[in-house]
């Protein structure tokens, strides 16, 4: 068990800070949107926000990266996962 915890800790700390911030942003966006809209709109909002951020980066305000978009969308997905599972059951 201790070795599994060490492995998990190494994996988490290996994630770049920028990617972690994108993931957290996706979680927060989905969380806020899900207060007033269904889960699919919350997930879509997180993905759109990630895409918009990368478009802004493309036009000179940073370095656009596909992984940044994917981490943002993944954050939204993780937040919506319980609702998605409930819908499928």
Long-range contacts (C-beta under 8 A, 24 or more apart in sequence): 18-68, 19-67, 19-68, 19-71, 20-71, 22-50, 22-53, 22-68, 22-69, 22-71, 22-72, 22-75, 23-71, 23-72, 23-74, 23-75, 23-78, 24-75, 25-49, 25-50, 25-72, 25-75, 26-50, 26-71, 26-72, 26-73, 26-74, 26-75, 26-76, 26-77, 26-78, 26-79, 27-75, 27-76, 27-78, 27-79, 28-75, 29-72, 29-75, 29-76, 30-75, 30-76, 30-79, 30-80, 31-79, 34-79, 34-80, 34-83, 38-83, 39-80, 39-83, 39-84, 39-87, 40-80, 42-76, 42-79, 42-80, 43-73, 43-76, 43-77, 43-79, 43-80, 45-76, 46-72, 46-73, 46-75, 46-76, 46-77, 46-79, 47-72, 47-73, 47-76
